[in-house]
Amino acid sequence: MATTTELVYAFVRQYIEEHSHAPSFREIGRACYLSESTVRYHLKKLRDQGRITYDPGKGRTISLR
């Protein structure tokens, strides 16, 4: 079974492929049934792993590495 972090990553990857831009934290939360603070936790985890980059102060800045 995939971890929540993997589910967040998979959603972000699919969203970027379909829309050519990153989802908002709110959109990730809605899609993955998570609060925005939990989304931020998982995005930070992915950033620390070197799998994504983003600017915490700006919306839709997530990019895959």
Biopython code that builds the backbone (N, CA, C, O; Angstrom):
import numpy as np
from Bio.PDB.StructureBuilder import StructureBuilder

atoms = [
    (1, "MET", "N", (0.840, -1.184, 0.000)),
    (1, "MET", "CA", (0.000, 0.000, 0.000)),
    (1, "MET", "C", (0.888, 1.252, 0.000)),
    (1, "MET", "O", (1.893, 1.312, 0.708)),
    (2, "ALA", "N", (0.508, 2.222, -0.785)),
    (2, "ALA", "CA", (1.291, 3.448, -0.911)),
    (2, "ALA", "C", (1.130, 4.326, 0.336)),
    (2, "ALA", "O", (0.066, 4.366, 0.954)),
    (3, "THR", "N", (2.194, 5.013, 0.682)),
    (3, "THR", "CA", (2.129, 5.939, 1.807)),
    (3, "THR", "C", (1.403, 7.207, 1.374)),
    (3, "THR", "O", (1.218, 7.447, 0.181)),
    (4, "THR", "N", (1.000, 8.005, 2.335)),
    (4, "THR", "CA", (0.338, 9.264, 2.021)),
    (4, "THR", "C", (1.259, 10.175, 1.228)),
    (4, "THR", "O", (0.811, 10.874, 0.319)),
    (5, "THR", "N", (2.542, 10.174, 1.566)),
    (5, "THR", "CA", (3.503, 10.995, 0.824)),
    (5, "THR", "C", (3.546, 10.571, -0.635)),
    (5, "THR", "O", (3.597, 11.422, -1.523)),
    (6, "GLU", "N", (3.526, 9.275, -0.896)),
    (6, "GLU", "CA", (3.528, 8.780, -2.279)),
    (6, "GLU", "C", (2.247, 9.158, -3.004)),
    (6, "GLU", "O", (2.278, 9.468, -4.195)),
    (7, "LEU", "N", (1.111, 9.136, -2.292)),
    (7, "LEU", "CA", (-0.156, 9.532, -2.913)),
    (7, "LEU", "C", (-0.130, 11.012, -3.290)),
    (7, "LEU", "O", (-0.607, 11.385, -4.361)),
    (8, "VAL", "N", (0.418, 11.850, -2.427)),
    (8, "VAL", "CA", (0.543, 13.272, -2.719)),
    (8, "VAL", "C", (1.433, 13.462, -3.941)),
    (8, "VAL", "O", (1.088, 14.220, -4.847)),
    (9, "TYR", "N", (2.575, 12.781, -3.973)),
    (9, "TYR", "CA", (3.498, 12.895, -5.105)),
    (9, "TYR", "C", (2.822, 12.453, -6.407)),
    (9, "TYR", "O", (2.953, 13.118, -7.434)),
    (10, "ALA", "N", (2.106, 11.339, -6.359)),
    (10, "ALA", "CA", (1.432, 10.833, -7.559)),
    (10, "ALA", "C", (0.383, 11.826, -8.051)),
    (10, "ALA", "O", (0.252, 12.041, -9.256)),
    (11, "PHE", "N", (-0.363, 12.430, -7.128)),
    (11, "PHE", "CA", (-1.367, 13.418, -7.534)),
    (11, "PHE", "C", (-0.705, 14.622, -8.183)),
    (11, "PHE", "O", (-1.144, 15.083, -9.237)),
    (12, "VAL", "N", (0.350, 15.132, -7.558)),
    (12, "VAL", "CA", (1.050, 16.299, -8.102)),
    (12, "VAL", "C", (1.586, 15.990, -9.494)),
    (12, "VAL", "O", (1.428, 16.791, -10.416)),
    (13, "ARG", "N", (2.214, 14.838, -9.647)),
    (13, "ARG", "CA", (2.769, 14.447, -10.952)),
    (13, "ARG", "C", (1.669, 14.381, -12.008)),
    (13, "ARG", "O", (1.826, 14.925, -13.101)),
    (14, "GLN", "N", (0.565, 13.723, -11.692)),
    (14, "GLN", "CA", (-0.534, 13.583, -12.651)),
    (14, "GLN", "C", (-1.154, 14.946, -12.973)),
    (14, "GLN", "O", (-1.466, 15.229, -14.130)),
    (15, "TYR", "N", (-1.328, 15.773, -11.966)),
    (15, "TYR", "CA", (-1.931, 17.094, -12.181)),
    (15, "TYR", "C", (-1.071, 17.931, -13.114)),
    (15, "TYR", "O", (-1.585, 18.566, -14.035)),
    (16, "ILE", "N", (0.233, 17.935, -12.879)),
    (16, "ILE", "CA", (1.138, 18.707, -13.735)),
    (16, "ILE", "C", (1.097, 18.188, -15.176)),
    (16, "ILE", "O", (1.105, 18.976, -16.122)),
    (17, "GLU", "N", (1.054, 16.871, -15.338)),
    (17, "GLU", "CA", (0.969, 16.291, -16.691)),
    (17, "GLU", "C", (-0.306, 16.725, -17.398)),
    (17, "GLU", "O", (-0.286, 17.007, -18.596)),
    (18, "GLU", "N", (-1.422, 16.781, -16.662)),
    (18, "GLU", "CA", (-2.712, 17.107, -17.274)),
    (18, "GLU", "C", (-2.927, 18.598, -17.485)),
    (18, "GLU", "O", (-3.582, 18.991, -18.451)),
    (19, "HIS", "N", (-2.386, 19.443, -16.596)),
    (19, "HIS", "CA", (-2.704, 20.871, -16.628)),
    (19, "HIS", "C", (-1.528, 21.775, -16.988)),
    (19, "HIS", "O", (-1.713, 22.977, -17.185)),
    (20, "SER", "N", (-0.341, 21.223, -17.076)),
    (20, "SER", "CA", (0.880, 21.977, -17.401)),
    (20, "SER", "C", (1.240, 23.033, -16.360)),
    (20, "SER", "O", (2.017, 23.946, -16.642)),
    (21, "HIS", "N", (0.686, 22.913, -15.177)),
    (21, "HIS", "CA", (1.087, 23.754, -14.050)),
    (21, "HIS", "C", (0.771, 22.984, -12.766)),
    (21, "HIS", "O", (0.013, 22.013, -12.780)),
    (22, "ALA", "N", (1.354, 23.427, -11.677)),
    (22, "ALA", "CA", (1.208, 22.720, -10.411)),
    (22, "ALA", "C", (-0.155, 22.976, -9.761)),
    (22, "ALA", "O", (-0.768, 24.020, -9.982)),
    (23, "PRO", "N", (-0.617, 22.029, -8.970)),
    (23, "PRO", "CA", (-1.856, 22.250, -8.216)),
    (23, "PRO", "C", (-1.594, 23.155, -7.018)),
    (23, "PRO", "O", (-0.454, 23.303, -6.576)),
    (24, "SER", "N", (-2.645, 23.748, -6.506)),
    (24, "SER", "CA", (-2.531, 24.510, -5.262)),
    (24, "SER", "C", (-2.519, 23.528, -4.093)),
    (24, "SER", "O", (-2.896, 22.366, -4.244)),
    (25, "PHE", "N", (-2.088, 23.999, -2.942)),
    (25, "PHE", "CA", (-2.102, 23.143, -1.753)),
    (25, "PHE", "C", (-3.533, 22.708, -1.439)),
    (25, "PHE", "O", (-3.769, 21.577, -1.017)),
    (26, "ARG", "N", (-4.476, 23.609, -1.648)),
    (26, "ARG", "CA", (-5.887, 23.288, -1.394)),
    (26, "ARG", "C", (-6.373, 22.180, -2.328)),
    (26, "ARG", "O", (-7.088, 21.275, -1.897)),
    (27, "GLU", "N", (-5.987, 22.246, -3.606)),
    (27, "GLU", "CA", (-6.395, 21.204, -4.561)),
    (27, "GLU", "C", (-5.790, 19.852, -4.175)),
    (27, "GLU", "O", (-6.455, 18.821, -4.278)),
    (28, "ILE", "N", (-4.549, 19.858, -3.738)),
    (28, "ILE", "CA", (-3.920, 18.605, -3.284)),
    (28, "ILE", "C", (-4.683, 18.058, -2.091)),
    (28, "ILE", "O", (-4.981, 16.865, -2.026)),
    (29, "GLY", "N", (-4.997, 18.936, -1.147)),
    (29, "GLY", "CA", (-5.739, 18.510, 0.038)),
    (29, "GLY", "C", (-7.087, 17.907, -0.299)),
    (29, "GLY", "O", (-7.459, 16.866, 0.241)),
    (30, "ARG", "N", (-7.819, 18.557, -1.189)),
    (30, "ARG", "CA", (-9.134, 18.032, -1.582)),
    (30, "ARG", "C", (-9.003, 16.664, -2.249)),
    (30, "ARG", "O", (-9.763, 15.743, -1.949)),
    (31, "ALA", "N", (-8.047, 16.544, -3.142)),
    (31, "ALA", "CA", (-7.889, 15.296, -3.894)),
    (31, "ALA", "C", (-7.421, 14.141, -3.007)),
    (31, "ALA", "O", (-7.801, 12.990, -3.225)),
    (32, "CYS", "N", (-6.603, 14.452, -2.014)),
    (32, "CYS", "CA", (-6.013, 13.411, -1.163)),
    (32, "CYS", "C", (-6.687, 13.324, 0.204)),
    (32, "CYS", "O", (-6.243, 12.562, 1.063)),
    (33, "TYR", "N", (-7.754, 14.095, 0.414)),
    (33, "TYR", "CA", (-8.485, 14.108, 1.685)),
    (33, "TYR", "C", (-7.582, 14.475, 2.856)),
    (33, "TYR", "O", (-7.570, 13.793, 3.881)),
    (34, "LEU", "N", (-6.825, 15.562, 2.694)),
    (34, "LEU", "CA", (-5.886, 16.013, 3.719)),
    (34, "LEU", "C", (-6.119, 17.492, 4.011)),
    (34, "LEU", "O", (-6.602, 18.232, 3.154)),
    (35, "SER", "N", (-5.777, 17.915, 5.215)),
    (35, "SER", "CA", (-5.803, 19.341, 5.540)),
    (35, "SER", "C", (-4.619, 20.012, 4.845)),
    (35, "SER", "O", (-3.661, 19.346, 4.452)),
    (36, "GLU", "N", (-4.691, 21.332, 4.699)),
    (36, "GLU", "CA", (-3.580, 22.042, 4.059)),
    (36, "GLU", "C", (-2.293, 21.915, 4.863)),
    (36, "GLU", "O", (-1.208, 21.856, 4.283)),
    (37, "SER", "N", (-2.394, 21.874, 6.183)),
    (37, "SER", "CA", (-1.176, 21.718, 6.990)),
    (37, "SER", "C", (-0.552, 20.347, 6.776)),
    (37, "SER", "O", (0.672, 20.218, 6.787)),
    (38, "THR", "N", (-1.370, 19.329, 6.584)),
    (38, "THR", "CA", (-0.848, 17.991, 6.309)),
    (38, "THR", "C", (-0.239, 17.941, 4.913)),
    (38, "THR", "O", (0.779, 17.282, 4.706)),
    (39, "VAL", "N", (-0.844, 18.624, 3.966)),
    (39, "VAL", "CA", (-0.270, 18.725, 2.616)),
    (39, "VAL", "C", (1.106, 19.358, 2.705)),
    (39, "VAL", "O", (2.057, 18.864, 2.100)),
    (40, "ARG", "N", (1.221, 20.442, 3.453)),
    (40, "ARG", "CA", (2.516, 21.115, 3.611)),
    (40, "ARG", "C", (3.561, 20.177, 4.216)),
    (40, "ARG", "O", (4.722, 20.197, 3.808)),
    (41, "TYR", "N", (3.156, 19.365, 5.178)),
    (41, "TYR", "CA", (4.060, 18.391, 5.789)),
    (41, "TYR", "C", (4.595, 17.423, 4.729)),
    (41, "TYR", "O", (5.801, 17.186, 4.655)),
    (42, "HIS", "N", (3.702, 16.869, 3.914)),
    (42, "HIS", "CA", (4.124, 15.881, 2.920)),
    (42, "HIS", "C", (4.939, 16.526, 1.796)),
    (42, "HIS", "O", (5.872, 15.907, 1.283)),
    (43, "LEU", "N", (4.605, 17.750, 1.410)),
    (43, "LEU", "CA", (5.400, 18.436, 0.391)),
    (43, "LEU", "C", (6.802, 18.742, 0.921)),
    (43, "LEU", "O", (7.782, 18.630, 0.185)),
    (44, "LYS", "N", (6.898, 19.122, 2.178)),
    (44, "LYS", "CA", (8.218, 19.363, 2.775)),
    (44, "LYS", "C", (9.024, 18.068, 2.790)),
    (44, "LYS", "O", (10.224, 18.071, 2.514)),
    (45, "LYS", "N", (8.366, 16.979, 3.111)),
    (45, "LYS", "CA", (9.035, 15.673, 3.111)),
    (45, "LYS", "C", (9.554, 15.335, 1.714)),
    (45, "LYS", "O", (10.684, 14.868, 1.572)),
    (46, "LEU", "N", (8.749, 15.563, 0.697)),
    (46, "LEU", "CA", (9.167, 15.308, -0.684)),
    (46, "LEU", "C", (10.307, 16.241, -1.101)),
    (46, "LEU", "O", (11.223, 15.830, -1.813)),
    (47, "ARG", "N", (10.243, 17.492, -0.656)),
    (47, "ARG", "CA", (11.328, 18.437, -0.952)),
    (47, "ARG", "C", (12.619, 18.001, -0.267)),
    (47, "ARG", "O", (13.689, 18.057, -0.872)),
    (48, "ASP", "N", (12.527, 17.569, 0.982)),
    (48, "ASP", "CA", (13.709, 17.102, 1.712)),
    (48, "ASP", "C", (14.322, 15.861, 1.064)),
    (48, "ASP", "O", (15.529, 15.638, 1.154)),
    (49, "GLN", "N", (13.487, 15.061, 0.415)),
    (49, "GLN", "CA", (13.962, 13.867, -0.302)),
    (49, "GLN", "C", (14.548, 14.235, -1.666)),
    (49, "GLN", "O", (15.137, 13.387, -2.337)),
    (50, "GLY", "N", (14.390, 15.492, -2.077)),
    (50, "GLY", "CA", (14.909, 15.931, -3.371)),
    (50, "GLY", "C", (14.032, 15.556, -4.548)),
    (50, "GLY", "O", (14.500, 15.563, -5.687)),
    (51, "ARG", "N", (12.774, 15.228, -4.305)),
    (51, "ARG", "CA", (11.877, 14.793, -5.380)),
    (51, "ARG", "C", (11.092, 15.935, -5.999)),
    (51, "ARG", "O", (10.644, 15.838, -7.141)),
    (52, "ILE", "N", (10.921, 17.028, -5.244)),
    (52, "ILE", "CA", (10.231, 18.214, -5.756)),
    (52, "ILE", "C", (10.955, 19.457, -5.259)),
    (52, "ILE", "O", (11.790, 19.397, -4.356)),
    (53, "THR", "N", (10.612, 20.584, -5.874)),
    (53, "THR", "CA", (11.015, 21.892, -5.357)),
    (53, "THR", "C", (9.757, 22.745, -5.324)),
    (53, "THR", "O", (8.818, 22.515, -6.087)),
    (54, "TYR", "N", (9.745, 23.732, -4.435)),
    (54, "TYR", "CA", (8.655, 24.696, -4.401)),
    (54, "TYR", "C", (9.053, 25.868, -3.528)),
    (54, "TYR", "O", (9.953, 25.766, -2.695)),
    (55, "ASP", "N", (8.371, 26.976, -3.730)),
    (55, "ASP", "CA", (8.569, 28.167, -2.918)),
    (55, "ASP", "C", (7.422, 28.212, -1.916)),
    (55, "ASP", "O", (6.281, 28.459, -2.305)),
    (56, "PRO", "N", (7.703, 27.976, -0.622)),
    (56, "PRO", "CA", (6.626, 27.918, 0.371)),
    (56, "PRO", "C", (5.777, 29.183, 0.447)),
    (56, "PRO", "O", (4.635, 29.117, 0.900)),
    (57, "GLY", "N", (6.291, 30.319, 0.025)),
    (57, "GLY", "CA", (5.552, 31.566, 0.114)),
    (57, "GLY", "C", (4.692, 31.889, -1.093)),
    (57, "GLY", "O", (3.992, 32.901, -1.098)),
    (58, "LYS", "N", (4.731, 31.052, -2.110)),
    (58, "LYS", "CA", (3.993, 31.336, -3.340)),
    (58, "LYS", "C", (3.191, 30.111, -3.764)),
    (58, "LYS", "O", (3.593, 28.976, -3.511)),
    (59, "GLY", "N", (2.059, 30.351, -4.407)),
    (59, "GLY", "CA", (1.209, 29.277, -4.886)),
    (59, "GLY", "C", (1.654, 28.702, -6.210)),
    (59, "GLY", "O", (2.279, 29.383, -7.024)),
    (60, "ARG", "N", (1.328, 27.452, -6.414)),
    (60, "ARG", "CA", (1.554, 26.748, -7.691)),
    (60, "ARG", "C", (3.012, 26.774, -8.157)),
    (60, "ARG", "O", (3.276, 26.896, -9.353)),
    (61, "THR", "N", (3.946, 26.661, -7.235)),
    (61, "THR", "CA", (5.357, 26.669, -7.612)),
    (61, "THR", "C", (5.996, 25.293, -7.515)),
    (61, "THR", "O", (7.214, 25.173, -7.653)),
    (62, "ILE", "N", (5.215, 24.265, -7.285)),
    (62, "ILE", "CA", (5.765, 22.913, -7.171)),
    (62, "ILE", "C", (6.279, 22.465, -8.533)),
    (62, "ILE", "O", (5.587, 22.600, -9.541)),
    (63, "SER", "N", (7.485, 21.938, -8.556)),
    (63, "SER", "CA", (8.000, 21.318, -9.784)),
    (63, "SER", "C", (8.694, 20.023, -9.411)),
    (63, "SER", "O", (9.278, 19.892, -8.335)),
    (64, "LEU", "N", (8.615, 19.081, -10.317)),
    (64, "LEU", "CA", (9.203, 17.759, -10.111)),
    (64, "LEU", "C", (10.675, 17.797, -10.475)),
    (64, "LEU", "O", (11.078, 18.554, -11.359)),
    (65, "ARG", "N", (11.458, 17.007, -9.820)),
    (65, "ARG", "CA", (12.891, 16.916, -10.135)),
    (65, "ARG", "C", (13.154, 15.676, -10.931)),
    (65, "ARG", "O", (14.298, 15.409, -11.299)),
]
sb = StructureBuilder()
sb.init_structure("model")
sb.init_model(0)
sb.init_chain("A")
sb.init_seg("    ")
for serial, (resi, resn, name, xyz) in enumerate(atoms, 1):
    if name == "N":
        sb.init_residue(resn, " ", resi, " ")
    sb.init_atom(name, np.array(xyz, "f"), 0.0, 1.0, " ", f" {name:<3s}", serial, name[0])
structure = sb.get_structure()
